[in-house]
Structures are given as structure tokens and as C-alpha cells.
Amino acid sequence: MADTTEGTEAADRLESALTGRIDPGTLDEIAGLARLVPRAEIARLVHTSTPLQSAMLFRVLTKEEALDVFEDLPPAYQAELIGNLREPEVADIVEGLDPDDRAELFGELPASVASRLMKGLTPDERSMTSAVLGYPKSAIGRYMSPEVLGIHEDWTAAQAMEVVRARIDGPETVYLLPVVGPGRVLRGVVSLRNLLAADEDTIIADMVRDSLSTHALTDREEASREFLSHRLIAMPVTDQEERLVGILTMDDVLDIVDEEDAEDLARGSGTEPLDRSYLSSTIIRLVKSRIVWLLVLAVSAILTVQVLEVYEDRLDQVVVLALFIPLLTGTGGNTGNQAATTVTRALAVGEVRVRDLGRVIWRELRVGAVLGSVLGTLGFIIAGLVYGWAIGLVIGLTLLSVCMMAATVGGLMPIIAKKVGADPAVFSNPFISTFCDATGLIIYFTIATTVLGLS
């Protein structure tokens, strides 16, 4: 407990030193405090500090510690940090990265900087990095590790183990070994456990089993979701001719899924995802991530104003109708958002496909009918007791209709987005709320006009 308290106090003092005025004496203090702070806390401070402050902290870390921390940072933040490090420090860090991590970093750097760093790599590292950089950013090949240990189907178990021992430090993983035939065509996989348990004379072709693989040009989120749904530890990556070109591992998949989930969450809430931590983001960066969506939603909200203007005479006749507008629009938006979130998630994990559009519409229509019946009954009773049964009937029927409409639209929009190649999250909460607000008001005033005999 004493060590934990001392580490926490040192972390607080280190954070204060980083944010204060920097002079030669402060650098010595930072170096002394960094030796007392746990590595996990160092990583947090680097991630939440400005690139300049992080660079100062990096300079007091050992090469191994700096590399461990650097690998955990988002690529965009890595690129900013590199601009504040000295050339030898940058070269050491870049050389120590895996090819896929290095490719992500180079994708964020100016072309001239990336080219200069590429020239400083060894020929083997340069070749592997270039291979990964050749794939689009959206393709899983950009995130695979080209350092894959493939064993030939004609080898014996003893020959395969000899190769594994000789190259144990190179590949990203050796727990799952891809098996290749002539031309490095993928035949299947063999687990290290089975290889260790096999007789030395056993032919690898007799041990191979089928395995899920993915093409290098497959969308990164699609491949990652499939990886997780099958609970794999690694997955071979092939080219269009089924030749082995790399391997996808759990840490790569988790990074991709975390990034995609953060992006969906941000866009579903009407913002753009941040490419660095909140505390290290500038005010301008935070504003830019929100202002575009606010402007789009503000313009789209004009539609709701236009609907109210059309039905202004009905409101003049029965003023009490205005009291229920927030309830009805809020219910419609919330119902649509719930459906959209559920279907978007089902699309992401492969439970729903575009061809299931009809089934989703029919299912959400029924869900909306049940939800609307419950809320409509409550609305009818409460509004009827307070404002009269005619008003209660208007509110009850509107809640039923709005819930059915909103649930159907909420389930429909993400699938349409998927069909046209757009991000389903973009068509989620913000736009659905605006659409359901305007449509819900039209339904509301249409029912009120009919039930109350308005003109």
C-alpha cells in the first residue's frame, strides 16, 4: 500500500512538473519522478499531455520503455509526438515498431518525413512496411502483420519445429501456424500445441485443419468482427490467389474494433471522433469535431419549424395541443434511436444483413406497435383525466402511430446506409431524431384534426 501511495504522489508531482514552466532543473526533476511512477501511469500521462510535454517525458525513458508507451498511442498522436522528438530518438522508436504499426504511423506523417524514416530502416523492415502500406487504409491488409511463419505441408513435424525454434523471435505469433503449399498457397493451419504433441515423423499435411482466413482487401471492420465472432487467436491473410501474405492477431483486431466503436458512438451522438485523448485535444479541435454536426442538425431542424407553421391555425383553435409537442417528438426520437442502435449493432456483428431488410421492417413495426400500445394507453388515461377524453384519444393514437413509424424508420435507415456504402452510424440518432420530429408532428396534427373536427 505504501508503494502504491508513493507512486500516486510521484505521478501527481510529475504531472504538475510537466504542465509547469520547463527549465534544466525541471527536466532533472521529471527524470527523477519518472523512475518512481508505474509504467501504466507514464503511458496515461503521455496520452493526456500535449505532444511537447510528452516529448519531454519520452526523453527520460529508456528505449524499451519509450517503445512500449509509443505503441499504445493512437497513430495521429504518434505523428504529432514524432515532430517534437530528436532524429535519433525517432529512428530508434520507428525501427522497434512492428511493420503494421509502422505503416499506421507513416500514414499520418507528411510524405517527406515518412520517406526519410523509411530510408533509415533495414532492407527487410523496409520491404515489409512497404507491403503493408500498399493496401488501402480501409483494408485489413493495412493492419495485418507480414511477419508470418508459414510451414510447408510436405515437412515433417520435426522439420517444422526446427524452423519454429530458429525463427521464434521474428513472427507476430507462433501459436497458430499457417500451412502453405507450392507458391505459398494457404492450405490450412496447425496449432503449436498439436505440433508439439505430434510424432517427429508426422507429415504436416496429415495434421492440417481448415481455418477461417480473410483476403487482404477485405474491409477492416468486417474482418475484425468475423475474427471476434469466431473467437480466434489469429487468422491468416491471403491475396486474391489465396497466397499467404500475413496474419491478423488479437491485438490488431481489438485496436480496430475499439476505433470503429468509438467512431460509431461519436457519430451516433452528433460529433466526429477525436484522434487523441480529450485532455490533450485543443479547444479548436474539440469545436471542429462538433460544429459541423450542429450546423447540419440546425438546418435540418428547420423542417420541424415549417411543419409547425403549416399547422399554426390548429394550435390557435386548441392551444392545449402545444403542451404535448415535446412529449410526442421526444418519444418518437427516442424510439427511433433505440431501433437504430439495435440494428446498427446487429449489422456490425453480422447478425443482420442487407437482404434482411424486409424482416427487420416487419419486426420493428411489431415492436413499435407494442411499445406504442403501452405508451398510448398511459397517454390516453392521463391526458383524458386532465384535459378531456377527446384530447386523451388524440394523444393515445398519436403515441401508437409515432412509435410504429419511428421504430420502423430507425430499423430501416442503418440498412439503407449499409446498402449505399455509407456508415450506418451517420444515419443513426441525429438524422432519425430530426426526421421523426417532423413526421411525428404531421401525424399528431392529422389525428387531432380528424378526432377534434378541426378545420
C-alpha positions as CSV (number, residue, x, y, z in Angstrom):
1,M,0.0,0.0,0.0
2,A,2.9,2.4,0.8
3,D,4.4,1.7,-2.7
4,T,1.1,2.5,-4.3
5,T,0.7,5.7,-2.4
6,E,4.2,6.8,-3.2
7,G,3.6,6.0,-6.9
8,T,0.4,8.1,-6.9
9,E,2.1,11.0,-5.2
10,A,5.0,10.8,-7.6
11,A,2.6,10.7,-10.6
12,D,0.8,13.8,-9.3
13,R,4.1,15.7,-8.9
14,L,5.2,14.5,-12.4
15,E,2.0,15.8,-14.0
16,S,2.5,19.2,-12.2
17,A,6.1,19.3,-13.4
18,L,5.1,18.6,-17.0
19,T,2.4,21.4,-17.0
20,G,4.6,24.0,-15.3
21,R,7.5,26.1,-16.5
22,I,10.2,23.9,-18.0
23,D,13.9,24.6,-17.4
24,P,17.0,22.4,-17.0
25,G,16.2,21.9,-13.3
26,T,12.7,20.8,-14.1
27,L,14.0,18.2,-16.6
28,D,16.1,16.6,-13.9
29,E,13.0,16.6,-11.6
30,I,11.0,14.9,-14.3
31,A,13.6,12.2,-14.8
32,G,13.7,11.5,-11.1
33,L,10.0,11.3,-10.7
34,A,9.5,9.1,-13.8
35,R,11.6,6.4,-12.1
36,L,9.1,6.3,-9.3
37,V,5.9,6.2,-11.4
38,P,4.5,2.9,-12.7
39,R,4.7,2.4,-16.5
40,A,0.9,2.3,-16.9
41,E,0.7,5.8,-15.3
42,I,3.5,7.0,-17.6
43,A,1.5,5.9,-20.6
44,R,-1.5,7.7,-19.3
45,L,0.4,10.9,-18.8
46,V,1.9,10.7,-22.3
47,H,-1.5,10.2,-23.8
48,T,-3.2,13.0,-22.0
49,S,-0.4,15.6,-22.3
50,T,0.4,17.8,-25.2
51,P,2.9,16.4,-27.8
52,L,5.6,18.8,-26.5
53,Q,5.1,17.7,-22.8
54,S,5.0,14.1,-23.9
55,A,8.3,14.5,-25.8
56,M,10.0,15.8,-22.7
57,L,8.7,12.8,-20.8
58,F,9.9,10.4,-23.5
59,R,13.4,11.7,-23.2
60,V,13.8,10.4,-19.7
61,L,12.5,6.9,-20.5
62,T,14.7,4.0,-21.6
63,K,14.5,2.9,-25.2
64,E,12.4,-0.2,-24.2
65,E,10.0,1.9,-22.0
66,A,9.6,4.5,-24.7
67,L,8.7,1.9,-27.3
68,D,6.1,0.2,-25.1
69,V,4.4,3.5,-24.4
70,F,4.6,4.7,-28.0
71,E,2.9,1.6,-29.4
72,D,-0.1,2.2,-27.2
73,L,-0.7,5.7,-28.6
74,P,-3.2,6.5,-31.5
75,P,-1.3,6.9,-34.8
76,A,-2.3,10.5,-35.2
77,Y,-0.9,11.4,-31.8
78,Q,2.2,9.4,-32.6
79,A,2.7,11.6,-35.6
80,E,2.5,14.8,-33.6
81,L,4.8,13.4,-30.9
82,I,7.5,12.5,-33.5
83,G,7.6,16.1,-34.6
84,N,8.9,17.0,-31.1
85,L,11.5,14.3,-30.7
86,R,15.1,14.3,-31.9
87,E,16.1,12.4,-35.0
88,P,18.0,9.6,-33.2
89,E,15.1,9.1,-30.8
90,V,12.6,8.9,-33.7
91,A,14.8,6.4,-35.6
92,D,15.0,4.1,-32.6
93,I,11.3,4.1,-32.0
94,V,10.3,3.6,-35.6
95,E,12.8,0.7,-36.0
96,G,11.3,-1.0,-33.0
97,L,7.7,-0.9,-34.2
98,D,6.0,-3.8,-35.9
99,P,5.5,-3.3,-39.7
100,D,1.7,-2.9,-39.4
101,D,2.1,-0.3,-36.5
102,R,4.8,1.4,-38.5
103,A,2.5,1.6,-41.6
104,E,-0.2,3.2,-39.5
105,L,2.2,5.8,-38.2
106,F,3.6,6.6,-41.7
107,G,0.0,7.1,-42.9
108,E,-0.3,10.0,-40.5
109,L,3.1,11.7,-41.2
110,P,3.9,14.1,-44.0
111,A,5.1,12.2,-47.1
112,S,8.6,13.8,-46.8
113,V,9.0,12.7,-43.2
114,A,7.7,9.2,-43.8
115,S,10.1,8.8,-46.8
116,R,13.1,9.9,-44.7
117,L,12.2,7.5,-41.9
118,M,11.6,4.7,-44.4
119,K,15.1,5.1,-45.8
120,G,16.5,4.6,-42.3
121,L,15.0,1.1,-41.9
122,T,16.8,-2.1,-42.7
123,P,16.0,-3.6,-46.1
124,D,13.8,-6.4,-44.6
125,E,11.9,-3.9,-42.4
126,R,11.5,-1.5,-45.3
127,S,10.2,-4.3,-47.6
128,M,7.6,-5.5,-45.0
129,T,6.5,-1.9,-44.3
130,S,6.1,-1.1,-48.0
131,A,4.0,-4.3,-48.5
132,V,1.6,-3.2,-45.7
133,L,1.4,0.4,-47.0
134,G,0.4,-0.9,-50.4
135,Y,-3.1,-1.6,-49.1
136,P,-5.9,0.9,-48.7
137,K,-6.5,2.3,-45.1
138,S,-9.9,0.6,-45.0
139,A,-8.5,-2.9,-46.0
140,I,-7.5,-5.4,-43.3
141,G,-4.1,-5.9,-45.2
142,R,-3.1,-2.5,-43.8
143,Y,-3.3,-3.8,-40.2
144,M,-2.0,-7.4,-40.6
145,S,1.5,-8.4,-39.7
146,P,3.5,-9.5,-42.7
147,E,5.9,-11.3,-40.3
148,V,4.1,-14.6,-40.5
149,L,5.7,-18.0,-40.1
150,G,4.3,-20.4,-42.7
151,I,5.2,-24.1,-42.6
152,H,5.1,-26.3,-45.7
153,E,2.6,-29.1,-46.0
154,D,5.4,-31.5,-47.1
155,W,7.5,-31.0,-44.0
156,T,7.6,-33.4,-41.0
157,A,6.7,-32.2,-37.5
158,A,10.4,-32.3,-36.6
159,Q,11.3,-30.1,-39.6
160,A,8.5,-27.6,-38.7
161,M,9.6,-27.4,-35.1
162,E,13.2,-26.8,-36.1
163,V,12.0,-23.8,-38.3
164,V,9.8,-22.5,-35.4
165,R,12.7,-22.6,-33.0
166,A,15.1,-20.9,-35.4
167,R,12.6,-18.0,-36.2
168,I,10.8,-17.8,-32.8
169,D,11.6,-14.1,-32.3
170,G,10.5,-12.8,-35.7
171,P,6.8,-13.6,-36.3
172,E,3.9,-11.8,-34.6
173,T,2.6,-15.1,-33.2
174,V,3.6,-18.8,-33.4
175,Y,0.6,-20.2,-31.5
176,L,-1.2,-20.7,-34.8
177,L,0.9,-21.7,-37.8
178,P,-0.4,-21.3,-41.3
179,V,0.3,-24.3,-43.6
180,V,1.2,-23.5,-47.2
181,G,1.7,-25.5,-50.4
182,P,3.5,-24.6,-53.6
183,G,3.6,-20.9,-54.3
184,R,2.7,-20.2,-50.6
185,V,-1.0,-21.1,-51.3
186,L,-2.8,-21.4,-47.9
187,R,-3.8,-25.0,-47.1
188,G,-5.0,-24.5,-43.5
189,V,-3.4,-24.2,-40.1
190,V,-1.7,-26.2,-37.4
191,S,-1.7,-25.1,-33.7
192,L,1.6,-25.1,-31.9
193,R,0.1,-27.4,-29.3
194,N,-0.7,-30.1,-31.9
195,L,2.7,-29.6,-33.4
196,L,4.5,-30.2,-30.1
197,A,2.3,-33.3,-29.4
198,A,2.9,-34.9,-32.8
199,D,5.4,-37.6,-33.6
200,E,8.5,-36.3,-35.2
201,D,7.9,-38.2,-38.5
202,T,4.3,-37.0,-38.9
203,I,3.7,-35.1,-42.1
204,I,2.2,-31.6,-41.7
205,A,-0.3,-32.3,-44.5
206,D,-1.8,-35.1,-42.2
207,M,-2.2,-32.6,-39.3
208,V,-3.6,-29.6,-41.2
209,R,-7.1,-28.4,-40.4
210,D,-9.3,-25.9,-42.2
211,S,-9.2,-22.4,-40.7
212,L,-11.1,-19.1,-41.3
213,S,-9.0,-16.8,-43.4
214,T,-9.6,-13.4,-44.9
215,H,-8.4,-11.6,-48.1
216,A,-6.1,-8.6,-47.6
217,L,-8.5,-6.2,-49.3
218,T,-11.5,-7.2,-47.1
219,D,-12.9,-4.2,-45.1
220,R,-11.0,-4.0,-41.8
221,E,-14.2,-3.8,-39.6
222,E,-15.8,-6.7,-41.4
223,A,-12.7,-8.9,-41.0
224,S,-12.3,-7.9,-37.3
225,R,-15.9,-8.6,-36.4
226,E,-15.7,-12.0,-38.1
227,F,-12.5,-12.7,-36.2
228,L,-14.1,-11.9,-32.8
229,S,-17.3,-13.8,-33.6
230,H,-15.3,-17.0,-34.1
231,R,-13.2,-16.3,-31.0
232,L,-9.9,-16.8,-32.9
233,I,-6.4,-16.1,-31.6
234,A,-5.0,-15.5,-35.1
235,M,-6.3,-15.5,-38.7
236,P,-4.2,-16.0,-41.9
237,V,-4.5,-13.2,-44.5
238,T,-4.3,-14.1,-48.2
239,D,-4.2,-12.3,-51.5
240,Q,-6.7,-12.8,-54.3
241,E,-4.8,-16.0,-55.4
242,E,-5.1,-17.4,-51.9
243,R,-1.4,-17.0,-51.2
244,L,-0.4,-16.3,-47.6
245,V,0.7,-12.7,-47.2
246,G,0.3,-12.1,-43.4
247,I,-1.5,-12.8,-40.2
248,L,-4.1,-11.0,-38.2
249,T,-3.7,-11.2,-34.4
250,M,-6.0,-10.4,-31.4
251,D,-4.2,-7.1,-30.5
252,D,-4.7,-5.8,-34.1
253,V,-8.4,-6.7,-34.1
254,L,-9.1,-5.1,-30.7
255,D,-7.5,-1.9,-31.8
256,I,-9.6,-1.8,-34.9
257,V,-12.9,-2.6,-33.1
258,D,-12.2,-0.1,-30.4
259,E,-11.6,2.6,-33.0
260,E,-14.7,1.6,-35.0
261,D,-16.9,1.5,-31.9
262,A,-15.6,5.0,-30.8
263,E,-16.3,6.3,-34.2
264,D,-19.9,4.9,-34.2
265,L,-20.5,6.2,-30.7
266,A,-19.3,9.7,-31.6
267,R,-21.2,10.0,-34.9
268,G,-24.3,8.5,-33.3
269,S,-24.1,11.3,-30.8
270,G,-23.7,14.0,-33.4
271,T,-19.9,14.6,-33.2
272,E,-16.8,13.4,-35.1
273,P,-14.4,11.1,-33.2
274,L,-11.3,12.6,-31.6
275,D,-7.9,11.2,-32.8
276,R,-6.3,11.8,-29.5
277,S,-7.3,11.9,-25.8
278,Y,-9.9,14.5,-24.6
279,L,-7.5,16.3,-22.2
280,S,-4.7,16.6,-24.8
281,S,-7.1,17.9,-27.5
282,T,-7.1,21.7,-28.1
283,I,-10.3,23.7,-27.8
284,I,-10.3,24.3,-31.6
285,R,-10.0,20.6,-32.2
286,L,-13.0,19.9,-29.9
287,V,-15.0,22.6,-31.6
288,K,-14.2,21.2,-35.1
289,S,-15.4,17.8,-34.0
290,R,-18.8,19.2,-33.1
291,I,-19.6,22.3,-35.2
292,V,-20.3,20.6,-38.5
293,W,-22.9,18.2,-37.0
294,L,-24.5,21.1,-35.0
295,L,-24.9,23.1,-38.2
296,V,-26.3,20.2,-40.1
297,L,-28.8,19.4,-37.4
298,A,-29.8,23.1,-37.0
299,V,-30.5,23.4,-40.7
300,S,-32.5,20.1,-40.7
301,A,-34.5,21.3,-37.7
302,I,-36.0,24.0,-39.9
303,L,-38.2,21.2,-41.3
304,T,-39.8,20.9,-37.9
305,V,-40.4,24.6,-37.8
306,Q,-42.0,24.5,-41.2
307,V,-44.4,21.8,-40.1
308,L,-45.4,23.9,-37.0
309,E,-46.1,26.9,-39.3
310,V,-48.3,24.8,-41.5
311,Y,-50.5,23.7,-38.6
312,E,-50.4,27.1,-36.7
313,D,-54.2,27.6,-37.2
314,R,-54.9,24.2,-35.4
315,L,-52.8,25.3,-32.5
316,D,-54.8,28.6,-32.3
317,Q,-58.0,26.6,-32.1
318,V,-56.9,24.1,-29.5
319,V,-54.0,25.7,-27.6
320,V,-53.6,22.7,-25.3
321,L,-52.2,20.7,-28.2
322,A,-49.0,22.6,-27.9
323,L,-48.4,21.2,-24.4
324,F,-47.8,17.7,-25.8
325,I,-45.4,18.5,-28.6
326,P,-42.3,17.9,-26.5
327,L,-43.7,14.6,-25.3
328,L,-44.5,13.3,-28.8
329,T,-41.4,14.4,-30.5
330,G,-39.2,13.1,-27.7
331,T,-40.9,9.8,-27.7
332,G,-40.5,9.4,-31.5
333,G,-36.9,10.4,-31.5
334,N,-36.1,8.0,-28.6
335,T,-38.0,5.1,-30.2
336,G,-36.2,5.6,-33.5
337,N,-32.8,5.9,-31.8
338,Q,-33.4,2.7,-29.9
339,A,-34.2,0.8,-33.1
340,A,-31.3,2.3,-35.0
341,T,-28.8,1.5,-32.3
342,T,-30.0,-2.1,-32.1
343,V,-29.9,-2.7,-35.9
344,T,-26.6,-0.9,-36.3
345,R,-25.1,-3.2,-33.7
346,A,-26.6,-6.2,-35.4
347,L,-25.2,-5.1,-38.7
348,A,-21.7,-4.7,-37.2
349,V,-21.6,-8.2,-35.7
350,G,-23.1,-9.9,-38.8
351,E,-26.4,-10.8,-37.2
352,V,-28.3,-8.8,-39.8
353,R,-27.5,-8.3,-43.5
354,V,-28.9,-6.1,-46.2
355,R,-31.1,-8.9,-47.6
356,D,-32.9,-9.0,-44.2
357,L,-34.4,-5.6,-44.8
358,G,-38.0,-6.9,-45.1
359,R,-37.7,-9.0,-41.9
360,V,-36.3,-6.0,-40.0
361,I,-39.1,-3.7,-41.1
362,W,-41.8,-6.2,-40.1
363,R,-40.1,-6.9,-36.7
364,E,-39.6,-3.3,-35.8
365,L,-43.2,-2.5,-36.9
366,R,-44.5,-5.0,-34.4
367,V,-42.1,-3.8,-31.7
368,G,-43.3,-0.2,-32.3
369,A,-46.9,-1.4,-32.1
370,V,-46.4,-3.0,-28.7
371,L,-44.4,0.0,-27.4
372,G,-47.0,2.4,-28.8
373,S,-49.9,0.4,-27.3
374,V,-48.4,0.6,-23.8
375,L,-47.4,4.3,-24.0
376,G,-50.6,5.2,-25.9
377,T,-52.8,3.6,-23.2
378,L,-51.0,5.6,-20.5
379,G,-51.2,8.8,-22.5
380,F,-54.9,8.3,-23.2
381,I,-55.7,7.7,-19.5
382,I,-53.6,10.6,-18.1
383,A,-54.4,13.1,-20.7
384,G,-58.1,12.1,-20.7
385,L,-58.4,12.6,-17.0
386,V,-56.8,16.0,-17.1
387,Y,-57.8,17.6,-20.4
388,G,-60.8,15.5,-21.5
389,W,-61.2,12.2,-23.3
390,A,-61.1,13.7,-26.8
391,I,-57.6,15.1,-26.1
392,G,-56.7,11.8,-24.4
393,L,-57.7,9.9,-27.6
394,V,-55.6,12.2,-29.7
395,I,-52.6,11.6,-27.5
396,G,-53.1,7.9,-27.3
397,L,-53.5,7.4,-31.0
398,T,-50.5,9.7,-31.8
399,L,-48.2,7.8,-29.4
400,L,-49.2,4.5,-31.0
401,S,-48.7,5.8,-34.6
402,V,-45.4,7.7,-33.8
403,C,-43.8,4.6,-32.1
404,M,-44.7,2.4,-35.0
405,M,-43.3,4.9,-37.5
406,A,-40.2,5.7,-35.5
407,A,-39.2,2.1,-34.8
408,T,-39.7,1.2,-38.5
409,V,-37.6,4.1,-39.7
410,G,-35.0,3.5,-37.1
411,G,-34.5,-0.1,-38.2
412,L,-34.7,0.8,-41.9
413,M,-32.1,3.7,-42.0
414,P,-28.9,1.8,-41.0
415,I,-29.6,-1.0,-43.5
416,I,-30.1,1.6,-46.3
417,A,-26.9,3.2,-45.2
418,K,-25.1,-0.1,-45.5
419,K,-26.6,-0.7,-48.9
420,V,-25.3,2.5,-50.3
421,G,-21.9,2.1,-48.7
422,A,-22.3,4.8,-46.0
423,D,-21.6,4.5,-42.3
424,P,-24.8,3.3,-40.6
425,A,-23.9,5.4,-37.5
426,V,-24.2,8.6,-39.6
427,F,-27.8,7.7,-40.4
428,S,-28.4,6.9,-36.7
429,N,-29.5,9.1,-33.9
430,P,-29.2,12.7,-35.2
431,F,-30.9,12.4,-38.5
432,I,-33.5,9.9,-37.2
433,S,-34.5,12.3,-34.4
434,T,-35.0,15.2,-36.8
435,F,-37.0,13.0,-39.3
436,C,-39.2,11.6,-36.5
437,D,-39.8,15.0,-35.0
438,A,-41.2,16.4,-38.3
439,T,-43.1,13.3,-39.3
440,G,-44.5,12.9,-35.8
441,L,-45.9,16.4,-35.8
442,I,-47.6,15.7,-39.1
443,I,-49.2,12.6,-37.6
444,Y,-50.1,14.4,-34.5
445,F,-52.0,17.3,-36.2
446,T,-53.6,14.9,-38.7
447,I,-55.1,12.8,-35.9
448,A,-56.1,15.9,-33.9
449,T,-57.8,17.4,-37.0
450,T,-59.8,14.2,-37.5
451,V,-60.7,13.5,-33.9
452,L,-61.5,17.0,-32.8
453,G,-63.1,18.1,-36.1
454,L,-60.7,21.0,-36.7
455,S,-60.6,22.9,-39.9
